[in-house]
Amino acid sequence: ACSPTDLSELLKEGTKESHDRAENTQFVKDFLKGRIKKELFKLATVALYFTYSALEEEMDRNKDNPVFAPLYFPLELHRREALIKDMEYFYGEDWKEKIQCSEATKHYVDRIHHVGQHEPELLVAHAYTRYMGDLSGGQILKKIAQRALKLPSTEEGIQFYMFENISNAQQFKQLYRARMNALDLGKNTKERIVEEANRAFELNMQVFNELEKVGLSLTEEAQDGGVPVHDGKGDIRKCPYYADKLGGMTGAGCPYHAAMSLAKQPIVQLILAAWVAVAAGAAAWYIM
């Protein structure tokens, strides 16, 4: 049971508006639809690498500081090594020579370093918004990226999303929130942490907006992550669900086309819209 004065509850209530703004950035909306360019995904991974390198450097620095120590889970949470694997996959062994920290990412990184070195109690806000998001909506984005970009089923390129040392994400998040609520913090400090969490959201949104601008200059076609849609005309063997392979049905036409026709019905569209809204809400936990 949580109290309204618990830090986890204060963060949940105090960042609702930032959640809404984050999930409504164009970059996020396109990502959720599976319309993500591979080059843009690579640049987003670069931004994550610099962000988590800074965050985990400051977490290591404050691992014995009582204002943060209970939230230090390097084995379970740290992402830098996973991101290095993703960089090697996308850029090759000489990846360090091919990447650079963008302007918006540098602002984010600079803020994390300032907090870690001068206001370590605020590091809680950055760790909370990042890792709890990775364990929630980040898992939705993992599946979207893997499908849309046709990444290997062996999970190269999405190691960032893989938490091999966490067997139950929901239970771990409960543990993390309980540890956070047990921190010996005064009312004023809790309010400052909530304020910093909103600042973290804003810094993330600046990175998203920067990526969106870069995406407009890319010539690569956006990936839609779908399968070829048969229009119900012509050679039915071009249908991805060729009728002969589905039991020799006669007169049934293309089942995929039938499904697409059904999807055009208002009630079905309403259900699909509701599902997308739920997915967007969950993904907001990651996108911050």
Secondary structure, DSSP 8 states (H G I E B T S, - for coil): ---TTSHHHHHHHHTHHHHHHHHTSHHHHHHHTT-B-HHHHHHHHHHHHHHHHHHHHHHHHTTT-TTTGGG--HHHH--HHHHHHHHHHHH-TTGGGT----HHHHHHHHHHHHHHHH-GGGHHHHHHHHHHHHTTHHHHHHHHHHHHTT--TT-TT-GGG--TT-S-HHHHHHHHHHHHHTS---HHHHHHHHHHHHHHHHHHHHHHHHHHHHHHH--S--B--------SSS-GGGSTT-GGGGT--SS---HHHHHHHHHTSHHHHHHHHHHHHHHHHHHTTT--
